[in-house]
Amino acid sequence: MKLNSVKAGMAAAIIATVAAAGLAAPASAMGLTIEVRAGFVERHAAPFDYRYAGKRNWRRPACQPHEAVRKAMRFGLRHADIRHVDRRVIVVSGVKRGHRASIAFARHSPRCHVVGTRGI
């Protein structure tokens, strides 16, 4: 109820100002309209990327070591552990079918592409 009286008071003040200045007749002749809005305007400090909004497991642009270990385990490598991390590859080693095996993953691919295997 209080908001309506504030809006009405603002509208009355604007109309009185325009009428006092003598601009009411020329404004209507030119087809100009005056619009008053009251409300909350939402602003963001930086542009927001809505592709990842609400998604918990969005991927980073590069392969992370823990992602490489998880992928090696999905390939059937038991007791998978990180053996070597370089700027180009991540090497994960473990046991498959009773023998030592290792898988090399590309570091700069978003889904940890396999670039080499040994013992598989």
Buried (B, 14 or more C-beta within 10 A) or exposed (E): EEEEEEEEEEEEEEEEEEEEEEBEEEEEEEEEEEEEEEEEEEEEEEEEEEEEEEEEEEEEEEBBBEBBBBBBBEBEBEEBEBEEBEEEBBBBBBBBEEEEBBBBBBBEEEEBEBBEEEBB
